[in-house]
Amino acid sequence: QVQLVESGGGLVQAGGSLRLSCAASGVVFSINRMGWYRQAPGSQRELVATITRGGTTNYADSVKGRFVISRDNAKNTVFLQMNNLKPEDTAVYYCNIDLFGIRGDYWGQGTQVTVSS
C-alpha cells in the first residue's frame, strides 16, 4: 500500500524559509509525477508545484521565483524549498504522486505551514 509521509512544516515569519519533504513508501511501480498542493481555510486545494520523473517542473504563478521543487528518484522523495514566505502562503500543504501504468493518484496527510506577518 502506497503511503506518503510529509514533514518540514511549521511556523515562520514573513520573509523566512521552510523546506518540505515527502517520502513515498510501498511503491511497486515507478513514480511518474510528484507534486505539492495547498489548501488555505475556506479555499479550494490548489496546485503549488509539480515535477516529472525526468525533472520537468511546473509552478503556480504565485510561487514562481520563491519556491523550488526537486526530487530524489532513488529515495522516492520530493522536496519543496520555500523562500521569501508570505502570510498568504499559509495553508496545509499536501504531497501528491501518480504512478506509471496505474490509474489514480495518492495524497499525503498534509503538513501545516503558517507564515506570520
N, C-alpha and C positions, 0 to 999 in steps of 0.2 A: 504494500500500500504506500502510495506516494505521500510524503509529509514534507511540509515546508516550515522551517523554523527561522523566524526573523529575530534580529537583535540590533541594538545600537540606538534605539530611540531614546528620547529624554527631553529635558527642559534646557533651553539655551536662550541667551539674549540675542536680540536682533543684531545681525552682522556676524554672528558666530557660525560654527560649522558642526556638522554631525556626519557620521558615516554609518549607513545601514548595511547589514549583511543578511543574506537569506540562503540557508543551506537546504538543499533538497536531498531527501533520503528515500530509499525504496524505489528508486528509478531503475527500471529494467531497460527501457528504450532510451535512445539519446534525446536530450533536451533540445528542442528547436529554439523557440523564442523565450526569453526571460524578461520580466518587466516589473516595474513598480507603479502602483496606483495609489491614490489617496482619497480620503473622504473626510470632509470637514462637517461639523454638526449642521444639520439642516440642508446639506448639499448632497448632490449625487456623487458617486465614485467617479473619479476622473483619472485619465492616463497621466503619468508623470514622465516615464521614460521606458523604452524597450531596447533590447539588444538581441540580435540573432546569433546563432552559433558561430557564424563567420565574423561577427564583430560589427555588423551594421547597426547603427544606433538611430533612435528617433526620440525627440524630446517635445514636451509641451512648450508652447511659446513662453509661458510664464516662468519657466525654469532654465531656458537656454542661456548659456554663459555662466550659470551659477552651479548647476548640478552636473555630475558626470557619472554615467552608468558604466560598469565594467563587469566582467565575469571570469571565473576560473572554471573552464570546462572539465578539467581533471577532478575537481572537487565539487562539481555541480553546485556552484555557489555564485550568486550575483550580489553586486555591491552598488550602493548609491552614495556617492560623496556629495554632500550638500554644503555649499559655501554661501556666504553672504545671506544667511537666512533672514526671512522677513516674517512678521506676525501672520501674514496671510498664508504662509506655508504650514501653519498649524493644522494638523489633521492626523488621522490614523493612516499609516502607510502600510499597504498590502503588497506582498510579493505574489507574482503570478507566473506560471510556466505552462508551456504546452509541449507535447512530445511528438517526435516524428512518428507518423503512422497511427497515432491514437487520436480519436475524436475527443474533443473537450479540452478543458484546461483545469489547472489546480491553483488553489489560493492558500496563502498563509493565514495565520490568525490575526495578523495586524500588530503594528507597534506604534505607540503614540509619540508624536513629535509636537512639542509645544514651544513656540517662539515668543518670548516676552518682549514688549517694546521698551 
